[in-house]
Amino acid sequence: MPEVNYIQHLNAVFEQFRQDSRLNPTHISLYLALFQLWNYHRFRESFHVNREDVMKLAKIGSKSTYHRCVKELNHYSYLVYVPSHNPFKGSKIKMLKFETTSGQVVGQDVYQGVPNQGQAVGRSNKHIQTLQNSYKLPQPKSENEVLEFFKKQKWPEQEAKKFFNHYQSIGWKIGGKIRIENWHASAKNWMLKSEELQNEKRVSQNIASDERSDRNAQNLHTVRNKDYNQPL
């Protein structure tokens, strides 16, 4: 379970909202609803959500609006969204951490009152710039950088090469239109989706195996008092 400072995270992410012109009130409402659920789950690494519950909490009335906004929050590297495509299993959400590197809340000096001789303003702006730069990773410098990142995440080299070749071939854009802002987040999203597909494959294989076992058991079942005069 990641260590999350509730106040520092919210102040940092609100500062990011202020600078991000791509967002509208629905994005922010949806993010806060998901943050509340993340808090409910005690800031777990990832958690599953029910679409209807999230829409109700975020005051979103349209399914298409919900899907558009959650996908865009994923593209903008505020969270990682892994749809389940299964009505009986909620989609998986992984919230990305937003905090200043020094532990200071973004904009803290502004909230405390008038800055002292202009020093606090410069310090606050420095934290904002550090935060902004830390989440701008449009693409890796080389394939080796991707291999190293996947290795640290304990994922096979083959997956790293597949990830690099896929995004290298489409110019590091999502859907051919939206430029990736943080390839680390995209890589983690790739890992989660891969893990989800592997789990679904294992479940399908287990179901198929159980069905074969049932058919074999039925074929082996015999009736003691069988009438052999009846035609086959």
Helices and strands as residue ranges (DSSP letters): H 6-19, H 25-40, E 47-49, H 51-58, H 63-75, E 79-82, E 91-95, H 108-112, H 119-134, H 143-152, H 157-169, E 173-174, E 178-179, H 183-220
